[in-house]
């Protein structure tokens, strides 16, 4: 028994064994097998399927040469042109049904492989985004720890400087408050000027200490704000990476669900 034969019609130029080329106005795909007899009923049925307006001669048999003549009658609506004048037409290639099935299976396999490759690439990209987010979070955590250590060291140094300035200014303040119970070698106006200078120096030291404390507080607040912003950015990146990974997993599950009935069939 002869296998089924598929007639594949492609939109390119063609010619038969008599080296005549034809300009073609129709394209189609027809399936022939051994049980399809080219009698009057079969030809009328084929003509109605193709939507032809002209009758098909019934004096044809099932040989391949007769099949070529039939195709020429079906698809050639113009006078033949001398070969090899270039015209747009169709190419007729005859393949078995097994080959057509194999090609279709191969096409499905290629599409499935491409889909799996794309999903794998998306999964790798999602993993890379997650890894980058984790690394960025680790780096930002280390930077925050370094900033906190540096700020702590600066606060300790500032505290020591303030305490030192207060210690140095305390004798001057006490000297200004003590009564003048001893005879000074200098004049009264010179003593008063010296006391005022000491008070001014002490007030200046206290003002500088207060300003340093305020500046340290502002820097601590800015560092806390930066730390909160970095933490929020890391959480956002992690959430986006997780959502992308979930989307890739959902797409893979949908593809597997579509492929499962096809494999059972």
C-alpha positions in Angstrom: 0.0 0.0 0.0 1.4 3.4 -1.0 1.7 5.9 1.9 -0.2 9.2 1.9 1.3 12.0 -0.2 1.2 15.6 0.8 1.4 18.3 -2.0 3.1 21.3 -0.5 2.7 24.5 -2.4 5.1 27.4 -1.7 5.1 30.9 -3.1 8.1 30.7 -5.5 8.7 30.1 -9.2 8.3 26.6 -10.7 8.5 24.7 -14.1 7.7 21.1 -15.3 9.7 18.7 -17.4 8.9 20.5 -20.6 10.9 23.5 -19.4 7.9 25.8 -19.4 7.4 28.3 -16.6 4.0 29.5 -15.4 2.7 32.5 -13.7 0.4 31.4 -10.8 -2.5 33.0 -9.0 -3.4 30.4 -6.3 -1.6 28.6 -3.5 -2.9 25.7 -1.4 -1.9 22.4 0.3 -3.6 19.2 -0.8 -3.4 15.7 0.7 -3.5 12.8 -1.8 -3.6 9.1 -1.0 -4.2 5.9 -3.0 -7.9 5.9 -2.3 -8.4 9.4 -3.8 -9.5 8.5 -7.4 -9.5 11.2 -10.0 -12.9 10.5 -11.3 -15.7 13.0 -12.1 -16.9 13.1 -8.4 -13.4 13.4 -7.0 -12.4 16.1 -9.4 -15.6 18.1 -8.7 -15.0 17.7 -4.9 -11.4 18.9 -5.3 -12.5 21.8 -7.5 -15.1 22.8 -4.9 -12.5 22.6 -2.1 -10.1 24.9 -4.1 -12.9 27.2 -5.2 -12.1 26.8 -8.9 -14.4 28.5 -11.4 -13.4 26.3 -14.4 -14.1 22.5 -14.8 -11.4 19.9 -14.3 -11.0 17.3 -17.1 -12.0 13.8 -16.0 -9.8 12.0 -18.5 -6.9 11.7 -16.0 -5.4 8.8 -14.1 -3.5 8.6 -10.8 0.0 8.7 -12.3 2.4 11.4 -11.2 2.6 12.9 -14.7 -1.2 13.2 -14.7 -1.0 14.7 -11.2 1.4 17.3 -12.7 -1.0 18.1 -15.5 -3.8 18.4 -12.9 -1.8 20.9 -10.8 -1.0 22.8 -14.0 -4.7 23.0 -14.8 -5.6 23.9 -11.2 -3.1 26.7 -10.6 -2.1 28.2 -14.0 -4.5 30.8 -15.2 -2.2 32.4 -17.8 -0.5 31.3 -21.0 2.9 29.5 -20.5 6.0 31.7 -20.7 9.3 30.6 -22.2 11.8 29.2 -19.8 13.9 30.6 -18.1 12.1 34.0 -18.0 11.8 35.0 -14.3 8.2 35.1 -13.1 6.7 34.8 -9.6 5.0 31.4 -9.2 4.9 28.3 -7.0 7.1 25.4 -6.4 5.5 21.9 -6.1 7.3 19.5 -3.8 5.8 16.0 -3.0 6.5 14.5 0.4 5.1 11.6 2.3 2.8 12.0 5.2 5.4 10.4 7.5 7.9 13.0 6.5 5.4 15.8 7.1 4.6 14.3 10.5 8.3 14.1 11.4 8.8 17.7 10.3 5.8 18.9 12.4 7.2 17.0 15.4 10.6 18.5 14.8 9.0 22.0 14.7 7.2 21.4 17.9 10.4 20.1 19.5 12.3 23.1 18.3 9.6 25.5 19.7 9.6 23.6 23.0 13.4 23.8 23.2 13.4 27.5 22.4 10.7 28.1 25.1 12.7 26.1 27.6 15.9 28.0 26.7 14.1 31.3 27.1 12.7 30.3 30.5 16.1 29.1 31.6 17.6 32.4 30.5 14.9 34.2 32.5 15.5 32.0 35.5 19.3 32.7 35.3 18.6 36.4 35.0 16.3 36.3 38.0 18.9 34.4 40.0 21.5 36.9 38.9 19.3 39.8 40.1 18.8 38.1 43.4 22.5 37.5 43.8 23.3 41.1 42.9 20.7 42.3 45.4 22.2 40.1 48.2 25.7 41.2 47.4 24.6 44.9 47.3 22.8 44.4 50.6 25.9 42.9 52.1 28.1 45.7 50.8 25.7 48.3 52.1 25.5 46.6 55.5 29.3 46.6 55.7 29.4 50.3 54.6 26.7 51.1 57.3 28.8 49.2 59.9 31.9 51.2 58.9 30.0 54.5 59.0 28.6 53.7 62.4 32.1 52.8 63.7 33.5 56.0 62.3 30.7 58.1 63.7 31.1 56.4 67.1 34.8 57.2 67.1 34.1 60.8 66.1 31.5 61.1 68.9 34.0 59.7 71.4 36.7 62.1 70.2 34.3 65.0 70.4 33.2 64.1 73.9 36.9 63.9 75.0 37.6 67.3 73.3 34.5 68.9 75.1 35.6 67.4 78.4 39.1 68.7 77.9 37.9 72.2 76.9 35.6 72.3 80.0 38.5 71.1 82.2 40.7 73.8 80.9 38.1 76.5 81.2 37.1 75.5 84.8 40.1 77.2 86.5 39.5 80.3 84.6 35.8 80.4 85.5 36.7 79.7 89.2 39.3 82.4 89.1 36.8 84.9 87.9 34.3 83.9 90.7 36.9 84.0 93.5 37.0 87.2 95.6 40.1 89.4 95.3 41.6 88.4 98.7 45.2 88.9 97.7 47.2 91.9 96.6 47.9 91.9 92.9 50.9 93.4 91.3 48.9 94.6 88.4 46.5 97.5 88.2 42.8 97.1 88.9 41.8 97.7 85.3 44.3 95.1 84.1 42.9 92.6 86.5 39.4 93.3 85.2 40.5 93.0 81.6 42.1 89.7 82.3 39.0 88.3 84.0 36.8 89.4 81.1 39.3 87.7 78.7 39.1 84.5 80.7 35.3 84.6 80.7 35.3 85.1 77.0 37.6 82.2 76.4 35.5 79.9 78.6 32.2 81.0 76.9 33.8 80.4 73.5 35.0 76.9 74.5 31.4 76.1 75.7 29.9 77.4 72.5 32.3 75.3 70.4 31.5 72.2 72.4 27.8 72.8 71.9 28.2 73.4 68.2 30.2 70.2 67.8 27.5 68.2 69.7 24.8 69.7 67.5 26.8 68.9 64.3 27.4 65.3 65.5 23.6 64.9 66.2 22.8 66.1 62.6 25.4 63.7 61.1 23.9 60.8 63.1 20.4 61.7 61.9 21.6 61.8 58.3 23.4 58.5 58.7 20.2 56.9 60.1 18.3 58.3 57.1 20.8 56.9 54.6 20.7 53.5 56.4 16.9 53.4 56.2 17.0 54.3 52.5 19.6 51.6 51.7 17.5 49.0 53.6 14.4 50.0 51.8 16.2 49.8 48.4 17.5 46.3 49.2 14.0 45.1 50.3 12.6 46.5 47.0 15.2 44.7 44.9 14.7 41.5 46.7 10.9 41.7 46.3 11.3 42.4 42.5 13.7 39.4 42.1 11.3 37.2 44.0 8.3 38.3 41.9 10.4 37.7 38.7 11.3 34.2 39.9 7.7 33.4 40.7 6.6 34.6 37.2 9.2 32.4 35.6 8.1 29.4 37.6 4.4 30.1 36.7 5.3 30.2 33.0 7.2 27.0 33.2 4.2 25.3 35.0 1.8 26.6 32.3 4.1 25.2 29.5 4.4 21.8 31.3 0.6 21.7 31.7 0.1 22.4 28.0 2.7 19.8 27.0 1.3 17.0 29.3 -1.9 16.3 27.3 0.2 16.3 24.0 2.6 13.8 25.4 -0.2 11.5 26.5 -1.8 11.8 23.1 
